[in-house]
Amino acid sequence: MTLLYEHHYEEVVAPLPQVGPDSLAEMNIIIYDSVRKDYAINVSWHEDCIRREWGVVKDIDQDDRKFKLVRVDGVWWVPIEKMLQVERVY
């Protein structure tokens, strides 16, 4: 019988895709439009894993560089520097 402590486990993390300045500018426009026009967006960001949630942006914290994504069943503070993708929900 082998014991768990006899094995060595390493977490394998693939490199995250780089978000270019043009893509970041487009994502920021979609986020600001969600605040002004009150429509839902899909957001992907890196936390401990890649998270993907949808909701309406209700607040933007410029000091901490994050925004509040709100849905009936949850609230997420998404860090802007960890965003991977933002899309409008139709």
TINU-41914 format. One record per residue (C-alpha): residue number from 1; x, y, z. Coordinates in nm, 3 decimals, decimal comma. Each point is the difference from the previous one (the first is absolute). Layout:
N
(NUM (X Y Z))
...
//
This chain:
90
(1 (0,000 0,000 0,000))
(2 (0,138 0,342 -0,093))
(3 (-0,069 0,306 0,201))
(4 (-0,100 0,335 -0,143))
(5 (0,303 0,180 0,146))
(6 (0,231 -0,227 -0,201))
(7 (-0,116 0,161 -0,323))
(8 (0,094 0,342 -0,128))
(9 (-0,272 0,203 -0,172))
(10 (0,055 0,312 -0,205))
(11 (-0,268 0,228 -0,128))
(12 (0,036 0,047 -0,375))
(13 (-0,104 0,345 -0,114))
(14 (-0,010 0,090 -0,367))
(15 (0,106 0,355 -0,083))
(16 (-0,291 0,239 -0,022))
(17 (-0,075 0,169 -0,330))
(18 (0,130 0,355 -0,016))
(19 (-0,263 0,273 -0,031))
(20 (0,115 0,272 -0,237))
(21 (-0,065 0,371 0,051))
(22 (-0,263 0,009 -0,279))
(23 (-0,188 -0,294 0,152))
(24 (0,018 0,159 0,344))
(25 (-0,141 0,327 -0,137))
(26 (-0,292 -0,189 -0,162))
(27 (-0,070 -0,186 0,324))
(28 (-0,002 0,327 0,197))
(29 (-0,252 0,150 -0,244))
(30 (-0,232 -0,301 0,041))
(31 (0,030 0,026 0,381))
(32 (-0,081 0,373 0,005))
(33 (-0,293 -0,057 -0,238))
(34 (-0,134 -0,269 0,235))
(35 (-0,004 0,259 0,281))
(36 (-0,163 0,274 -0,208))
(37 (-0,247 -0,208 -0,202))
(38 (-0,064 -0,273 0,262))
(39 (0,059 -0,306 -0,220))
(40 (0,158 -0,334 0,085))
(41 (0,352 -0,105 -0,094))
(42 (0,207 -0,322 0,015))
(43 (0,334 0,041 0,174))
(44 (0,293 -0,243 0,017))
(45 (0,282 0,065 0,245))
(46 (0,279 -0,186 0,175))
(47 (-0,043 -0,064 0,370))
(48 (0,138 -0,334 0,123))
(49 (-0,142 -0,136 -0,321))
(50 (-0,166 0,162 -0,300))
(51 (-0,343 0,122 0,110))
(52 (-0,283 0,090 -0,236))
(53 (-0,312 0,174 0,129))
(54 (-0,266 0,225 -0,143))
(55 (-0,188 0,290 0,153))
(56 (-0,043 0,378 -0,006))
(57 (0,278 0,234 0,111))
(58 (-0,134 0,210 0,288))
(59 (0,313 0,167 0,136))
(60 (0,358 0,071 -0,105))
(61 (0,265 0,045 0,269))
(62 (0,276 0,201 -0,170))
(63 (0,225 0,001 0,307))
(64 (0,017 -0,381 0,025))
(65 (-0,040 -0,045 -0,379))
(66 (-0,296 -0,238 0,015))
(67 (-0,368 0,002 -0,086))
(68 (-0,311 -0,150 0,157))
(69 (-0,183 -0,256 -0,215))
(70 (-0,351 -0,065 0,132))
(71 (-0,251 -0,274 -0,073))
(72 (-0,304 -0,123 0,196))
(73 (0,194 -0,295 0,142))
(74 (0,340 0,161 0,058))
(75 (0,235 0,297 0,013))
(76 (0,363 -0,002 -0,117))
(77 (0,272 0,264 0,023))
(78 (0,205 -0,052 -0,317))
(79 (0,358 0,134 -0,004))
(80 (0,057 0,192 -0,322))
(81 (0,362 -0,113 -0,039))
(82 (-0,108 -0,367 0,010))
(83 (-0,272 0,026 -0,267))
(84 (0,034 -0,231 -0,298))
(85 (-0,319 0,065 -0,198))
(86 (-0,313 0,216 0,016))
(87 (-0,302 -0,045 -0,229))
(88 (-0,343 0,158 -0,016))
(89 (-0,291 -0,243 0,064))
(90 (-0,270 0,025 -0,267))
//
